[in-house]
């Protein structure tokens, strides 16, 4: 996994000392791309600087975003970290399994590790923007981990696996679709599948989450996204014609 392809995204981080520690851990493992979503205004304070030491430039060059969606707009594979399994247990990685996937399947595309606020982690709305989930198997009695400690475990595993495999040059990697292309496709699916009453109007996202998971596992290319969009457009057209005829017969 090239450090150029992996961004670390902190969502609403509160403690300047924690943010400083994160920069330090990133520097330890050679990663420099930090993105902050609604960070504490003190993320460049003296406390952060003391903690980051020579890694302080990582904080100075960090990109700051108003929301997670914009922070992930150019990211092709986002891994959200969470302790909450929810219903989607099968899509969870341990840090080692995530490291293997990142290095083996996603080494040439833009990826992100997304970590939530210190107190209660990522919210459901944040997690829904991630395609993959990582959970660190902590002890039930005290499951909450320090932000930089969590990141250290993840980057350590990625580095270990990176050292294990070096991809032979010249193997073409599949060019995956960008996050915004996928979002556009899912939005289109939502409208189309609502119009043909395939989705439950009360809870349309329930089934869409399943589709998202399938697409996440498949790792769609731009061409594949266009084909699915084409299918949705065809359904839109067919539905419009059907309604026209239905209207004529009733008229």
HELIX and SHEET records of a PDB file:
HELIX    1   1 UNK A    3  UNK A    5  5                                   3    
HELIX    2   2 UNK A   16  UNK A   29  1                                  14    
HELIX    3   3 UNK A   41  UNK A   44  5                                   4    
HELIX    4   4 UNK A   46  UNK A   52  1                                   7    
HELIX    5   5 UNK A   53  UNK A   55  5                                   3    
HELIX    6   6 UNK A   56  UNK A   60  1                                   5    
HELIX    7   7 UNK A   68  UNK A   71  1                                   4    
HELIX    8   8 UNK A   89  UNK A   91  5                                   3    
HELIX    9   9 UNK A   95  UNK A  104  1                                  10    
HELIX   10  10 UNK A  124  UNK A  127  1                                   4    
HELIX   11  11 UNK A  140  UNK A  142  5                                   3    
HELIX   12  12 UNK A  147  UNK A  164  1                                  18    
HELIX   13  13 UNK A  179  UNK A  195  1                                  17    
HELIX   14  14 UNK A  201  UNK A  203  5                                   3    
HELIX   15  15 UNK A  205  UNK A  218  1                                  14    
HELIX   16  16 UNK A  222  UNK A  250  1                                  29    
SHEET    1   A 7 UNK A  63  UNK A  65  0                                        
SHEET    2   A 7 UNK A  34  UNK A  37  1                                        
SHEET    3   A 7 UNK A   6  UNK A  11  1                                        
SHEET    4   A 7 UNK A 111  UNK A 115  1                                        
SHEET    5   A 7 UNK A  77  UNK A  81  1                                        
SHEET    6   A 7 UNK A 132  UNK A 134  1                                        
SHEET    7   A 7 UNK A  92  UNK A  93  1                                        
END                                                                             
